[in-house]
Amino acid sequence: MSGKNARTWQPYHVGHFLLTIQLDSVAVGRRLAEQAELGAVTRRLIALAESQRLPITWAVSDPAHSAATSLILQSSVDHELAI
């Protein structure tokens, strides 16, 4: 193998790192402040994943209505959305 792996900064493919994040709470009727906090945490996690070129599987209850979906889709890393 020559060159760098396109998905990571590693010169060679050395293994897999699997990270799954569940964003949506099971609680109904969350406050607006909690929604804003979720957005801030999502932005920080995406920035961390981008800096390390790590794809993440994001678990959301409904990607069409999740506030995090647009942030995840705009990332430079190819993440997955799980239902």
C-alpha positions in Angstrom: 0.0 0.0 0.0 1.2 3.4 -0.8 -0.1 6.8 0.0 -2.5 7.9 2.7 -5.8 6.3 3.3 -8.5 8.7 1.9 -10.7 8.5 5.0 -8.1 9.0 7.8 -4.7 10.7 8.4 -3.2 7.2 8.8 -0.7 6.2 6.1 -2.2 2.7 6.1 -5.6 1.2 7.0 -5.1 0.0 10.5 -8.5 -1.1 11.7 -12.0 0.2 12.4 -13.3 2.7 14.9 -17.1 2.5 15.4 -19.0 5.3 17.1 -22.7 5.6 17.4 -24.5 8.6 18.9 -28.1 8.7 19.9 -29.3 12.2 19.7 -33.0 12.2 20.4 -34.2 11.8 24.0 -37.0 9.5 24.8 -38.6 12.2 26.9 -41.6 14.0 25.4 -42.0 17.7 25.6 -38.4 18.8 25.7 -37.8 22.5 26.5 -36.4 24.9 23.9 -33.2 25.3 25.9 -32.6 21.5 25.7 -33.1 21.7 21.9 -30.5 24.5 21.6 -28.1 22.5 23.8 -28.6 19.5 21.5 -27.6 21.6 18.5 -24.5 22.9 20.3 -23.4 19.4 21.3 -24.0 18.1 17.7 -21.9 20.9 16.2 -19.0 20.1 18.6 -19.2 16.4 17.8 -19.3 17.0 14.1 -16.3 19.3 14.4 -14.4 16.7 16.3 -15.3 14.0 13.7 -14.2 16.3 10.9 -10.9 17.1 12.5 -10.1 13.3 12.8 -11.9 12.3 9.6 -14.1 9.8 11.5 -17.5 8.9 10.2 -20.2 8.5 12.8 -23.5 6.7 12.8 -26.1 9.1 14.2 -29.2 7.6 15.7 -32.2 9.8 15.5 -35.9 8.9 15.9 -37.0 10.8 12.7 -34.3 12.2 10.4 -36.9 14.3 8.5 -37.7 16.2 11.8 -34.5 16.1 13.7 -32.7 19.4 14.2 -29.4 17.7 13.8 -30.0 16.2 10.3 -29.0 19.3 8.4 -25.8 19.7 10.4 -24.9 16.1 9.9 -25.5 16.2 6.1 -23.4 19.4 5.7 -20.4 17.7 7.2 -17.3 17.0 5.1 -17.2 13.5 6.5 -19.7 10.8 5.2 -21.8 10.1 8.3 -24.7 7.6 8.5 -28.2 8.4 9.9 -29.8 5.5 11.7 -33.5 5.4 12.6 
